[in-house]
Amino acid sequence: MSDKLTKKAAEILLKGGTLLSEHCPYCSGVRVMKDGHALCISCGREPEKKDIPNENTQQRPKSFLAETLEKKMGILSKELEQENNHEKQQDILKSINSLLETMKKLKREQ
């Protein structure tokens, strides 16, 4: 293990990288990974970039409830746009706020 590779691995870890449980496919050495790039501390080889799925970027199918809430949000938005009565506008805004809170909770549960 060269000092150069050790320093590079330390830099990767300090910048938020992680130690991998899978050994290097070439020499069975320890590897570190950051932003999809894996580096072997022993031989210095970097296998092809491996994308790690992120929970925030994975597309999950929308639930029926989520679709219903989005439709209601659209309906309330149109009502708010057309409403001139201040009290009714406030009621619509309260409903929109409730929908937004429910949608947030639903996203956290998924």
C-alpha positions as CSV (number, residue, x, y, z in Angstrom):
1,M,0.0,0.0,0.0
2,S,1.6,3.3,-1.1
3,D,1.5,6.5,0.9
4,K,0.0,8.2,-2.1
5,L,-3.0,5.8,-2.1
6,T,-3.4,6.0,1.6
7,K,-3.5,9.8,1.5
8,K,-6.0,9.7,-1.4
9,A,-8.2,7.2,0.5
10,A,-8.1,9.4,3.7
11,E,-9.1,12.5,1.6
12,I,-12.1,10.5,0.2
13,L,-13.2,9.5,3.6
14,L,-12.8,13.0,5.0
15,K,-15.0,14.3,2.2
16,G,-17.8,12.0,3.1
17,G,-16.8,8.8,1.4
18,T,-17.4,5.4,2.9
19,L,-15.5,2.1,3.4
20,L,-16.9,-0.6,1.3
21,S,-17.7,-4.1,2.7
22,E,-16.9,-5.6,-0.8
23,H,-13.3,-6.2,-1.4
24,C,-11.5,-5.1,-4.6
25,P,-12.3,-7.5,-7.5
26,Y,-8.7,-7.3,-8.6
27,C,-6.6,-7.8,-5.5
28,S,-9.1,-8.3,-2.6
29,G,-8.0,-5.1,-1.0
30,V,-10.0,-2.6,1.0
31,R,-12.0,0.0,-1.0
32,V,-13.4,3.4,-0.4
33,M,-16.2,5.0,-2.4
34,K,-17.4,8.6,-3.0
35,D,-19.9,9.8,-5.6
36,G,-20.0,6.4,-7.3
37,H,-16.2,6.1,-7.6
38,A,-14.6,3.2,-5.8
39,L,-10.9,3.2,-5.1
40,C,-8.8,0.2,-3.9
41,I,-6.4,1.3,-1.2
42,S,-4.0,-1.6,-2.0
43,C,-3.7,-1.6,-5.8
44,G,-5.2,1.8,-6.7
45,R,-7.6,0.4,-9.3
46,E,-11.0,2.1,-9.8
47,P,-13.6,-0.2,-11.3
48,E,-16.3,1.2,-13.6
49,K,-18.5,3.8,-12.0
50,K,-21.3,2.2,-10.0
51,D,-24.4,4.3,-9.4
52,I,-25.8,3.9,-6.0
53,P,-29.6,4.5,-6.0
54,N,-30.6,7.3,-3.8
55,E,-34.0,7.1,-2.0
56,N,-34.8,10.7,-3.1
57,T,-34.1,10.0,-6.7
58,Q,-35.7,6.6,-7.1
59,Q,-39.1,6.8,-8.7
60,R,-41.8,5.1,-6.6
61,P,-45.2,4.5,-7.9
62,K,-47.7,7.0,-6.5
63,S,-50.3,5.7,-4.2
64,F,-53.9,6.2,-4.9
65,L,-54.0,8.5,-1.9
66,A,-51.2,10.7,-3.3
67,E,-52.8,11.0,-6.6
68,T,-56.1,12.0,-5.0
69,L,-54.4,14.6,-2.9
70,E,-52.7,16.1,-5.9
71,K,-56.0,16.3,-7.8
72,K,-57.6,18.0,-4.8
73,M,-54.7,20.4,-4.7
74,G,-55.4,21.3,-8.3
75,I,-59.1,21.8,-7.7
76,L,-58.4,24.0,-4.6
77,S,-55.8,26.1,-6.5
78,K,-58.4,26.9,-9.2
79,E,-61.0,27.7,-6.6
80,L,-58.6,30.1,-4.9
81,E,-57.7,31.8,-8.2
82,Q,-61.4,32.5,-8.9
83,E,-62.5,33.4,-5.4
84,N,-63.0,37.1,-4.5
85,N,-64.4,36.7,-1.0
86,H,-61.5,37.1,1.5
87,E,-63.0,34.7,4.1
88,K,-63.6,32.0,1.5
89,Q,-60.0,32.5,0.3
90,Q,-58.8,31.9,3.8
91,D,-60.8,28.7,4.1
92,I,-59.4,27.5,0.8
93,L,-55.8,28.3,2.0
94,K,-56.4,26.4,5.2
95,S,-57.5,23.4,3.2
96,I,-54.5,23.7,0.9
97,N,-52.2,23.8,4.0
98,S,-53.8,20.7,5.4
99,L,-53.3,18.9,2.1
100,L,-49.7,20.0,1.9
101,E,-49.1,18.6,5.5
102,T,-50.7,15.4,4.6
103,M,-48.7,15.0,1.4
104,K,-45.5,15.6,3.4
105,K,-46.4,12.9,5.9
106,L,-47.2,10.5,3.1
107,K,-43.9,11.1,1.4
108,R,-42.0,10.5,4.7
109,E,-43.8,7.2,5.2
110,Q,-43.0,5.9,1.7
